[in-house]
Amino acid sequence: MSIEDNKAVVARWFTEFWGPDFNEAVIDELAAPGIRFEYSLHAPCRGRDEVRAFAKKFRESFPDLAFGGTADLIAEGDYVVGQWIGGGTHTGPAFDDMPIGALPANTGKTMRFTGTTVLKVENGLITEEIGLDDGVTVLQQLGLIVPA
């Protein structure tokens, strides 16, 4: 596939997986069966089922969760890089998929943060999504760490 094809796959993924109108079907359509999915704020996932479980849990706890791009996608070979901003308000069930601490149900706390993600696209499927996010900001906003 061309670089432009790979960017189109990632653009659709960002819109349908990370955007405000989550489309669960996009996981089976665009993620490789053995996808490697890692972000600094969450436990790593392997495979479509783990990614699906992560997305459902995250969105149940943060029903208004949404992320969007802040710059044009950059691509080279099989890799596509995107910068983003997003967040949501914790109005759902307890959430414990954080590196430290857990949130009890319905705290009403809002998180808004930025990050960069590198995705590998092979034969039209995302085989890796590795992201680095501003975890310190999130943990402070959610009250899991306190500034010194």
Helices and strands as residue ranges (DSSP letters): H 3-13, I 14-18, H 25-30, E 31-39, E 45-46, H 48-61, E 66-69, E 74-76, E 79-89, E 110-122, E 125-133, H 135-141
